[in-house]
Amino acid sequence: MLNLNIENIQAIGTLFDYIGVAIMLAGILISTFIVIKHFHMRWRGAKIYDSYRKDLARSILLGLEFIVAGDIIRTISSGVNITSIVALAGIVLIRSFLAAEFELEVTGRWPWQRKAKAKASKKSKSKSKSKSKKSSAKRK
């Protein structure tokens, strides 16, 4: 059986931090490799720059997810006090702000705008289907 004492749980939280940092570093290396490859393929200007920024933002955001998870694990497993809760709340707020900013960078929309657009496109598709059914019924 696993011996899940507080020290082991704290170590798991720290492991999540290391995984998050590794993801960020790997994302930076992979994104840079891709940019070099695109540069050799004669991509230039805004296209290569936008691609690089989006790839970096995705890797940073994924790494932050793991770091926040590690902080949550350590905060819950340690003696909960007001200082640790305030620190965790600050980290989550910063991460949430960065996630919204990265979403804007990557997709060009705020996170809540994507859902509204998806709903609107579903409504327009269902309206067009019902119109086509009506027009085909009129033809018969």
Backbone as numpy.savetxt, mean C-alpha at the origin, in Angstrom:
# Nx Ny Nz CAx CAy CAz Cx Cy Cz
5.83 -27.55 21.75 4.99 -26.36 21.75 5.87 -25.11 21.75
5.28 -24.07 21.25 5.97 -22.79 21.26 5.89 -22.16 22.64
6.98 -21.60 23.05 7.00 -20.90 24.32 6.86 -19.41 24.01
5.64 -18.90 24.04 5.38 -17.51 23.67 5.37 -16.63 24.91
6.55 -16.39 25.44 6.63 -15.43 26.53 6.81 -14.03 25.95
6.86 -13.05 26.78 6.89 -11.65 26.31 8.13 -11.37 25.47
9.27 -11.94 25.86 10.50 -11.70 25.09 10.38 -12.26 23.67
9.79 -13.44 23.53 9.62 -14.04 22.21 8.65 -13.23 21.36
7.59 -12.75 21.96 6.62 -11.92 21.22 7.27 -10.61 20.80
8.07 -10.03 21.69 8.81 -8.81 21.34 9.75 -9.07 20.17
10.39 -10.24 20.18 11.31 -10.60 19.09 10.55 -10.75 17.78
9.34 -11.27 17.83 8.52 -11.39 16.62 8.20 -9.99 16.07
7.88 -9.06 16.96 7.63 -7.69 16.53 8.86 -7.07 15.88
10.03 -7.33 16.45 11.27 -6.82 15.87 11.55 -7.48 14.52
11.23 -8.76 14.41 11.38 -9.45 13.13 10.52 -8.79 12.05
9.31 -8.41 12.40 8.44 -7.70 11.45 9.09 -6.39 11.01
9.74 -5.70 11.93 10.44 -4.46 11.57 11.54 -4.74 10.55
12.33 -5.77 10.81 13.40 -6.12 9.88 12.86 -6.53 8.51
11.76 -7.26 8.50 11.14 -7.64 7.23 10.69 -6.38 6.47
10.09 -5.43 7.19 9.66 -4.18 6.56 10.81 -3.42 5.95
11.92 -3.32 6.67 13.10 -2.62 6.14 13.67 -3.38 4.94
13.69 -4.71 5.02 14.20 -5.52 3.90 13.33 -5.33 2.66
12.02 -5.26 2.85 11.12 -5.03 1.71 11.40 -3.68 1.07
11.59 -2.66 1.90 11.90 -1.33 1.35 13.21 -1.34 0.57
14.25 -1.95 1.15 15.54 -2.00 0.47 15.47 -2.81 -0.82
14.78 -3.94 -0.77 14.62 -4.75 -1.98 13.84 -3.98 -3.04
12.81 -3.26 -2.62 12.04 -2.45 -3.57 12.87 -1.37 -4.22
13.74 -0.75 -3.43 14.63 0.29 -3.99 15.58 -0.33 -5.00
16.16 -1.47 -4.65 17.11 -2.12 -5.57 16.42 -2.60 -6.85
15.27 -3.23 -6.71 14.55 -3.74 -7.88 14.07 -2.59 -8.76
13.54 -1.54 -8.14 13.07 -0.37 -8.90 14.21 0.28 -9.66
15.36 0.40 -9.00 16.52 0.99 -9.65 17.00 0.12 -10.80
17.00 -1.19 -10.61 17.39 -2.11 -11.69 16.45 -1.94 -12.88
15.15 -1.83 -12.61 14.16 -1.68 -13.68 14.37 -0.36 -14.42
14.69 0.70 -13.68 14.94 2.00 -14.32 16.16 1.92 -15.23
17.20 1.26 -14.76 18.40 1.11 -15.59 18.07 0.32 -16.85
17.28 -0.73 -16.70 16.85 -1.53 -17.85 16.05 -0.68 -18.84
15.10 0.11 -18.30 14.30 0.97 -19.18 15.15 2.05 -19.83
16.15 2.53 -19.12 17.05 3.54 -19.69 17.80 2.96 -20.89
18.21 1.71 -20.77 18.89 1.06 -21.89 17.94 0.76 -23.04
16.64 0.67 -22.74 15.64 0.45 -23.78 15.22 1.77 -24.43
15.90 2.85 -24.06 15.68 4.19 -24.63 14.44 4.89 -24.10
13.94 4.48 -22.93 12.86 5.26 -22.30 13.50 6.53 -21.77
12.79 7.63 -21.87 13.32 8.90 -21.38 12.20 9.73 -20.76
12.61 10.72 -20.00 11.70 11.74 -19.51 10.72 11.28 -18.45
9.51 11.81 -18.57 8.47 11.62 -17.55 8.07 10.15 -17.40
8.12 9.40 -18.49 7.69 8.00 -18.44 8.57 7.19 -17.48
9.86 7.33 -17.58 10.78 6.57 -16.73 10.71 7.09 -15.29
10.59 8.39 -15.14 10.51 9.01 -13.81 9.24 8.58 -13.07
8.11 8.63 -13.75 6.84 8.23 -13.12 6.85 6.76 -12.74
7.39 5.93 -13.59 7.47 4.50 -13.30 8.34 4.24 -12.06
9.45 4.93 -11.97 10.35 4.77 -10.83 9.69 5.23 -9.53
9.04 6.38 -9.56 8.36 6.89 -8.36 7.26 5.95 -7.89
6.49 5.42 -8.81 5.40 4.52 -8.44 5.94 3.23 -7.82
6.99 2.68 -8.41 7.58 1.46 -7.86 8.16 1.70 -6.47
8.83 2.83 -6.28 9.38 3.15 -4.97 8.27 3.34 -3.94
7.21 4.03 -4.33 6.10 4.27 -3.40 5.46 2.96 -2.96
5.29 2.05 -3.89 4.69 0.75 -3.54 5.56 -0.03 -2.56
6.86 -0.05 -2.78 7.73 -0.80 -1.88 7.82 -0.14 -0.51
7.84 1.17 -0.45 7.86 1.86 0.84 6.57 1.60 1.59
5.46 1.66 0.91 4.17 1.44 1.56 4.06 0.02 2.10
4.50 -0.97 1.35 4.45 -2.35 1.82 5.38 -2.54 3.01
6.56 -1.95 2.97 7.48 -2.04 4.10 6.90 -1.39 5.34
6.24 -0.26 5.18 5.60 0.41 6.32 4.52 -0.45 6.95
3.82 -1.22 6.16 2.80 -2.12 6.70 3.42 -3.10 7.70
4.56 -3.65 7.35 5.23 -4.59 8.25 5.77 -3.89 9.50
6.30 -2.69 9.32 6.82 -1.96 10.48 5.71 -1.60 11.45
4.56 -1.18 10.94 3.42 -0.89 11.81 2.94 -2.15 12.51
2.94 -3.27 11.79 2.54 -4.54 12.42 3.49 -4.90 13.56
4.78 -4.70 13.35 5.75 -4.95 14.40 5.54 -4.05 15.61
5.24 -2.79 15.36 4.97 -1.86 16.46 3.72 -2.26 17.23
2.70 -2.70 16.53 1.47 -3.14 17.19 1.75 -4.36 18.06
2.48 -5.32 17.53 2.80 -6.53 18.30 3.58 -6.17 19.57
4.59 -5.32 19.44 5.39 -4.95 20.61 4.58 -4.15 21.62
3.70 -3.26 21.14 2.91 -2.44 22.06 1.92 -3.30 22.84
1.29 -4.23 22.16 0.30 -5.08 22.82 0.98 -6.05 23.79
2.15 -6.55 23.43 2.81 -7.55 24.27 3.52 -6.94 25.48
3.87 -5.68 25.39 4.55 -5.05 26.53 3.51 -4.49 27.48
3.99 -3.99 28.56 3.08 -3.36 29.51 2.46 -2.14 28.84
1.17 -2.19 28.67 0.48 -1.10 27.97 0.41 0.10 28.91
0.96 1.21 28.42 0.85 2.46 29.17 0.52 3.57 28.19
0.25 4.73 28.71 -0.20 5.84 27.86 0.89 6.25 26.87
2.15 6.17 27.24 3.24 6.55 26.35 3.30 5.63 25.14
3.19 4.32 25.37 3.27 3.39 24.25 2.05 3.52 23.34
0.89 3.79 23.92 -0.32 3.96 23.10 -0.23 5.22 22.25
0.26 6.31 22.84 0.41 7.57 22.09 1.45 7.39 20.98
2.54 6.71 21.28 3.56 6.46 20.26 3.00 5.63 19.11
2.25 4.59 19.45 1.64 3.75 18.42 0.63 4.54 17.59
-0.18 5.35 18.26 -1.16 6.17 17.54 -0.46 7.13 16.58
0.65 7.70 17.01 1.42 8.59 16.13 1.96 7.86 14.92
2.48 6.67 15.13 3.02 5.88 14.03 1.91 5.51 13.05
0.76 5.11 13.56 -0.36 4.74 12.69 -0.86 5.96 11.91
-0.92 7.11 12.55 -1.37 8.32 11.85 -0.39 8.71 10.73
0.89 8.65 11.03 1.89 8.96 10.00 1.80 7.98 8.85
1.66 6.69 9.17 1.54 5.67 8.14 0.29 5.87 7.29
-0.81 6.23 7.94 -2.05 6.45 7.20 -1.92 7.65 6.26
-1.28 8.71 6.73 -1.05 9.88 5.88 -0.17 9.52 4.69
0.92 8.78 4.96 1.81 8.38 3.87 1.10 7.47 2.88
0.25 6.58 3.38 -0.48 5.68 2.49 -1.39 6.47 1.56
-2.07 7.48 2.10 -2.95 8.31 1.26 -2.13 9.08 0.23
-0.99 9.61 0.65 -0.13 10.35 -0.27 0.42 9.44 -1.37
0.87 8.25 -0.98 1.39 7.32 -1.98 0.30 6.86 -2.93
-0.90 6.66 -2.42 -2.02 6.28 -3.29 -2.28 7.38 -4.32
-2.20 8.63 -3.88 -2.37 9.76 -4.80 -1.25 9.77 -5.84
-0.03 9.48 -5.41 1.11 9.44 -6.33 0.97 8.32 -7.35
0.57 7.14 -6.89 0.54 5.97 -7.75 -0.64 5.99 -8.71
-1.84 6.29 -8.20 -3.04 6.18 -9.03 -3.55 7.53 -9.53
-3.10 8.62 -8.92 -3.59 9.93 -9.32 -4.92 10.29 -8.66
-5.39 9.44 -7.73 -6.66 9.68 -7.02 -6.44 9.42 -5.54
-7.26 10.03 -4.72 -7.27 9.73 -3.30 -7.87 8.35 -3.10
-7.55 7.66 -2.01 -8.08 6.30 -1.81 -9.60 6.22 -1.84
-10.28 7.20 -1.32 -11.74 7.14 -1.29 -12.35 7.46 -2.65
-11.62 8.04 -3.57 -12.15 8.33 -4.90 -12.21 7.08 -5.77
-11.36 6.14 -5.54 -11.34 4.93 -6.37 -12.64 4.17 -6.20
-13.12 4.04 -4.98 -14.34 3.29 -4.73 -15.53 3.99 -5.37
-15.58 5.30 -5.29 -16.68 6.03 -5.89 -16.67 5.86 -7.40
-15.50 5.88 -8.01 -15.40 5.70 -9.45 -15.81 4.28 -9.86
-15.41 3.29 -9.06 -15.76 1.90 -9.36 -17.27 1.71 -9.29
-17.91 2.33 -8.29 -19.36 2.23 -8.17 -20.04 2.90 -9.36
-19.52 4.05 -9.77 -20.10 4.77 -10.90 -19.96 3.96 -12.18
-18.82 3.29 -12.36 -18.65 2.51 -13.58 -19.54 1.28 -13.57
-19.79 0.70 -12.39 -20.70 -0.44 -12.31 -22.12 0.00 -12.65
-22.52 1.17 -12.16 -23.86 1.68 -12.46 -24.01 1.95 -13.95
-22.99 2.56 -14.55 -23.09 2.86 -15.98 -23.11 1.58 -16.81
-22.37 0.54 -16.38 -22.40 -0.73 -17.10 -23.77 -1.38 -17.00
-24.36 -1.33 -15.80 -25.68 -1.96 -15.65 -26.73 -1.18 -16.43
-26.61 0.15 -16.51 -27.55 0.94 -17.30 -27.40 0.63 -18.78
-26.16 0.48 -19.24 -25.96 0.20 -20.66 -26.47 -1.20 -21.01
-26.34 -2.15 -20.08 -26.87 -3.49 -20.32 -28.39 -3.46 -20.40
-29.01 -2.71 -19.49 -30.47 -2.65 -19.51 -30.97 -1.92 -20.75
-30.25 -0.90 -21.22 -30.63 -0.19 -22.44 -30.52 -1.12 -23.65
-29.44 -1.93 -23.68 -29.26 -2.82 -24.82 -30.32 -3.92 -24.82
-30.74 -4.37 -23.65 -31.81 -5.37 -23.57 -33.12 -4.77 -24.07
-33.39 -3.52 -23.68 -34.62 -2.85 -24.10 -34.64 -2.63 -25.61
-33.49 -2.21 -26.15 -33.45 -1.96 -27.60 -33.55 -3.25 -28.38
-32.99 -4.33 -27.86 -33.10 -5.61 -28.57 -34.53 -6.15 -28.47
-35.24 -5.86 -27.35 -36.61 -6.27 -27.21 -37.51 -5.48 -28.17
-37.21 -4.22 -28.40 -37.99 -3.39 -29.32 -37.83 -3.88 -30.75
-36.62 -4.35 -31.10 -36.36 -4.82 -32.46 -37.15 -6.07 -32.78
-37.39 -6.87 -31.77 -38.10 -8.14 -31.99 -39.53 -7.83 -32.17
